[in-house]
Amino acid sequence: MFSEERREKILEVLKNEGRVLAKELSDALQVSIDSIRRDLSTLEDKGLVKRTHGGAIPVTEVKKGPAAPAKRYTEGSDHENAIAKEAAKWIQAGDTLFIGGASIHYVLLKYLPDVSLTVVTNSLKIADALRERENIDLYVIGGKVKNSGNMTDALATQLVSKYSFDLSFATGGGISERGISTATPEAAAFMKAVGAVSRKSIGLFPHYKIGVNAFANVGPVSNLEVIITDEEAQRDDLAAIEQQGVNVLIAGTEKSHSKKES
């Protein structure tokens, strides 16, 4: 197979899987891992992929902005549901929570325990989904409303510093041994302010965000109590994160549990 044919195959796998791993490509295409790395570098130079530790992701996943609310706030993927379900186990009666406006935060709502809680959010969508729950005292952080319905401007960052949270649920564009990162400096500043007033911060990061460095750094991974991801996360990436002193939990999907039982 010529190099151009390999690269076309890599792009095809990337389109279908959402991520490629150099070791798996090396085995599948029967070439050295160095050849695969050169292919990935060439594709990155052409603006077709974004290199990550151990592989690559589609460049559109890094450059595009947040999805439209109708597409962003859904029932969630199997991986998102597994992570959200695991995250909800950390919540106790009487807790004050900060829940942001990412898609995985919306998935988390269905797993909130039916106990007395206080929830603070910077998302109109999250607030609307929670406003009729009698067991929840709901507060909304103010600021300039983005198209997504979220508020992360300087006013929102200032207001959030006046609260204290038992738990906050952090996510973003990516996480690696270099730290937590997100798409914009204003979102990074807001996330950093939330973490500063949280007794515990739980990281919610599906596999395609592991080993990824987005544009704006939020802070070190050691700021998190634990990172929850799914079974498709690359083990080398997780090991590099664990070396920074943070625990990683792997959340299994319903499908994976069924396979183990059968």
N, C-alpha and C positions, 0 to 999 in steps of 0.2 A: 504494500500500500504506500503510495507516494504521500509526501508531507501534506499537500493540499487536500488529498482525500481524507487523511487523518483529521485535519482541522475541520473539514465539513462534518465528519462523524462526531467530533467533539461538540460542535454547535448543535447538532441534532439531539445528542444526549442531553445537553444543557437545556434545550427547549422543552424536552419531555420531563426531565427530572428536577429542574430548577437549580441544580448544583452538580458539579463534577469533581471527582477526587482523582488526583494524579496517579495514585497507586492502583485504583480500580481501572482507570483508562489504560495504564501500562499493561495490566493483566489481560484486559479485553482485546486490546489492539496488538498485543504481542510485540511491543517495542520497549526500549529502556525507559525508565522513569525520567531520565535526563532529556530524552527526545520529547516526551510529553510536556515537560516543563518548558522546553524551548517553544513548543507549539502554543502553549498557553501564553507565553510572553509575547509571541508574534501576534496572537489574537488580541491581547490587551493593547499592544501598540497600535493596532488598527481600530481600537475603540469598541471591540465586539464583546469582550468579557472583562470582568474585574477579578484580578488574582486575589486569592485568599490563602491563608496558611494551609497547604496541603491540596489546593485545588483552585476552583474558580466559580463565580456566580455570574448570572447575566448582568451586563452593564446597566440595563434599564432598571434593574432592581435598586441600583444605587442612585441613579440620577433622577428618576421620576419622583414627583411629589406624592403626598398622600393620596390614596384612592378616594374617589367620590364617596360621600357618606353611604349611599345605597349599596355600594360594592364593599365598602370598608367594614360596615357593621352588619355582620351576618352570623349564622350559627357557628361559623368557624370550622377550620380543618380538624381532622382527627388529632393532629399533633397539638394544635392550640387548645383543644378540649382536654387532652391529657394533662397538659401543663397547667391549665387553669384549675382543673379539678384537684391537682396536687397542691397548688398554691392555696386553695381555700382551706386546706387542712391546718394552716397556720393561724387561722382566724379564731378568736375566742370571744365569748359573750362579753359585751361591754367595751370592746375595742373601738378605738378611733382609727379609721382607715383613710388613706389617700388613694384614690383610684383615678388614673389619668384617662386620656381619650384615645388610646390606641385600640386597634381591632381586638387584641387579646384581652384588653381590659373589659371590653363589651362581652366577650365570651365568659370572662370570670363572673359576671353578674349572676348567671344562672346557677352557679355553685356556691353563692354566698349562703352561709348557714342561716336558718330561721331563728335567729337570736337577736337580742338588742344590740344595735351597732350605731355608731356615728360615722357617716361617710362624707368626706370632703372631696370635691372634684373640680377640675377646670374645664369640664366638657359638658356642653349643653345636651348632647346625646345621652351621656351617662346619667346626667341629672334627670332627664325626661324618663328614662327607663326605671329610675329608682323612686320617683317622687310619690308614688302611691303605695309604697311598701310601708306598712304601719310600724314595723319593727325597726325602721331606719330613720334617724335624725339626719337630714341632708343639708349640706352647706355647699355653695358654689363660689369658687374664686372668680373675681371679676377681672376685666381687662378687655382689650380689643379682640373681637371675635373673628377668627379665621374662617375660611370657607368650610373647613372640617367641623366647625362648631367648637373648637378648642381655643383656649386663651393661654398664651405663653409669653406675653410681652413684659416689659419692665414693671408695669403696674401689678400684673399677676404675680410676678416674682417677689415683689415687695410685700404683697398681701399674704402670700403663703408663709412667709417667715414669722407671721404672728400666731401660727398654729403649732400644735405638737401632735404627732401621730404615733400610735403604737406600731402600726404597720403601713408601709407604702410598697407599691408594686411597680418596680422599675422595668422599663423596656426601652428600646431605641432602635437605631439603624443597625447596630452591631455591637459585639463584645469580643474582646481578645485579651491576650496577656498585656496589651498596651492600655486597656481600660474599656470603659463603657463609652459609646459614642452615638451621636445622632445627627440629623441632617442640617440643623441650623444652630448658630451660636445662641440665639434667644431661647430655643428649646433646651439647649444644653444648660444654660444659666438657670432656667426654671427647674429642670430636673435636679440640678445640684442643690438648689434651695430647698426642694422637697426632701432630699436625702439628709440635709443638715438638721432638719427638725423631726426626723423619724427615728424612733427607738430601734426599729429593725426595718431594713429594706430588702425585699425579696425580688430577685431578678427573674423575669419571664422572657426567655429567649429561645424560640424555635431553632431547629438545627441550621437553617439557612442564614441565621444571624451570628452563629458561632464562628469565630476566626475572622470576622469582618470588621474593618475599621471605617466608620462613616466620617463625614467631614469634620464635625465639631466634638471634641472630647468633653465628656461629662465629669469623669473622675476615675480613680483606680477601682479595679474589681473588688479590692479588699473592703470597699465601702458597703458591700452587700453581705447580708447574713448568709445567703445561699443563692445559687443560680439553679433554676429549674429549666431543663431542656428536654428534648425527646430522643428516642432511640437512634435516629439517623444522624445525630451529631458526630462529627469526626473526633475520634478518641485522642488523636495528637493535639488537636485544638483544646480539648477539655483538660488534658494533662498540663498544658502550658498555662491555662487559667488557674488550675488548682495549685500550681507552684507559687501563685501570688497570694495564697493563704485563704482561699474561699472554697467552701464546700459546693459540690455539684450534685444535683439529684436528676436522675433520668426517669422521666414519666413515661410509662408504657401506655400505648393506645389500646382500645377495646379489641382491635383486630389482633394485636400481638398477644394479648391475654388469651384470646380464643385459640390461636395457634398453639400456645403452650399447653392448653387443656386438651386439645385434640390429639 
